């Protein structure tokens, strides 16, 4: 048993929960609800930076946030030719999935998964800027507009290969 495994076992015996946001990194959630990081890997800094950028782009009016009625647990952000998806991983569900979630009612302990360029980043309240992401989601109007979503998504899909096409034409 290595040092990390021993430390995790000891923490579990103390009533603390070990959370694994991503391989090689972990956090501790104490019985009183506080969360602390045990290691800070480079991806954690990128995860924090991503929320900071989203906040600035949103504030500057350069990011458009939308929802779809068919996906009540997803929030979509379009910023120029980038497409990000915030998935509410713990959301109230009436079993019908027809009622849009009141974003103001999201609990502070909510967890989110932010999907961006093939990466799925877990955010927890108080950890990796999860609280800042939660404040952003609560503070802006994110309308459910399937038509606008389809238009933004079509534009994103149209430019999906642009970076690769540019690289390919440079190599010719």
N, C-alpha and C positions, 0 to 999 in steps of 0.2 A: 504494500500500500504506500503510495507516494504522499508527499507533504500536503498537496491539495486535497486528496481524498480523506486524509486524517482530519484536516481542518473542517471540511464539509460535514464529516460525521459528527465531530464535536459540536458544531453549530446546530445541527439537527437535534442533538440531544438537549441543547439549551432552549429549544422551542423556536428557534429562528428558521426561516425558510430560505433555502438556497435557490436563487433564480439564475437561469442560464440564458441570457439574452442572445449569446452567440458562442460558438465553440471557442474555448480558450479564455473566456472571460466569464465572470460571474458576479452576482450582487447578493447582498444579504438583506432580507426583509425581517426586521425585528418584530416581536409581538406587539409593540406599540405602533407599528405601521411605518416606521422610518426605514428608508432604503439606503444602503451605502455600497459603493463600488469597491471591489477587492483588487482589481487591476484596471489599468487604463491602457488599452491597446490603441494603435493608430486609427482603427475603424471607429472607435468611440468618438474620437475628435471629429471625424468626418460626419458622424451621425449628429453630433451637436451642431456642427457647422451647417448641415443641411436644413435644420429647423430655423437657424438664424437667417439663412438666405431666403427661405420661404416667407418668413415674417417680413423681411425687407421688401421682397418682390410684391407681396400682397399689399403692404402699406403704400408702395409706389404705384399701385394699380397695374402692375405688369404681370400679375398672376390672376387667373380666373378660376374660381372654385364653383363646382356644380355637383348636384346629386341627381340620381335617377330613381324614379319610383320603384323600379324593379329590383334595385340593389340598395335597400335602406341602410345597410351597414357600411357602405362605401362612400367616401368623399373623394371627388376627383379634382385635381389641380392641373391646369394647363398654363404653362409659362413659355411663350414663344413656341418652340418646337419640342418642348419637354412635356412629359405626361407623368404625373405622380398620383398614386392612389393611397389614401389613408383608409385602412380597414379597422373598424371598431371591433376589437376582438371579444369584448364583453359588452353586449348591448341588450337592453330590455327587448324581449321578443314576445309578441302576443300570440305566436304560433301561426299567424296568418301572413306575416311579412308584408302587410299592406299599409301600415301606418308609418309615416316618416318619423324618424327619431327627432325629438326636440333636443337640439344640440346643447341648449342651456342646462339640460337635466343630466348631462354626462357627469358621472361621479369622479371625484379627484383621484380615486384609485383605479380609474379606467386604464386599460392597456390598449395600445394601438400598434398596428403593423403598417409601416410606410413602405410601399413598393415603388422602387425606382430603378430603372435600367437593369432589371433582373435581380436586384438585391431586395431582400425583405428585412427591414430593420425594425426591431421591437422597441417600443417606447413605453416606459412605465412612468406614472406620476412621480415626479421628484428625481427621476433618473434619466440621464442622456437627453436633457432638455424636454422630457415628456410633459412637464408642467407648462412649459412655454408653448408647446404644440397644442395642448389642451386649451390654454388661454386664447390662442389664435382661432381655433375652431369655434370656441364659444363667442368670440367677439365679432365675427364677420357673418354677414348674411350669405348662406350657401343655399341658393334656390334649387328646387327640384325642377329641372327643365330638360326633358328628354331630347327635345329638338335642338336646343343649344348644345347639349352634350354631344349629340351625333355630329353636328357641324364641327365642333372643336376636335372631336376624335378623328373625323375624316381628314381634317387638315394635318393633324399629328401623323396619321398613317401615311399621308402623302409625302411627308418629309422624313419619314422613318429611316430611309436608307441614304439620305443626303450626305452624312459624314463619310460613309463607306464609298459612295460614288465619287466624292471629292478625292479621297485617298487613292482610289483606283485610277482616276483620270490623271493624277499626279505621277503615277507609276508607269504610265504609257509613254 
